[in-house]
């Protein structure tokens, strides 16, 4: 089964900055499946996430605060 990669991929570090969360929190979001993770084809060590998925989490985080 192949997952289609979104075209708006950003690094996990960029996602952390946009959401203002810690490494632990971003890891939890990835583990729970709140964010889908993709390997960077140019550097297999780096993980990428969809900017749209990150943006979709922003309102939820604002309500929780």
Phi, psi and omega in degrees: 000131180251133175269131177284131181276133174294159182272352185253049186281139175230164180286160177298324178297319177294321178297319177301317181293317181296323181270349183055053180236164180279172176298322180295315182294318180294324177296321177295317179299321179291316182295320180285346180089011176293332174233132174276144184244138179231147176281142176287123182295339180270339180210098184300343179282338184266136179256145181237151177226162181282130177299322180298320178293322178295313180299324179294333179280337183304309180299322179299317181293323180294321179292324183288335184284000000 
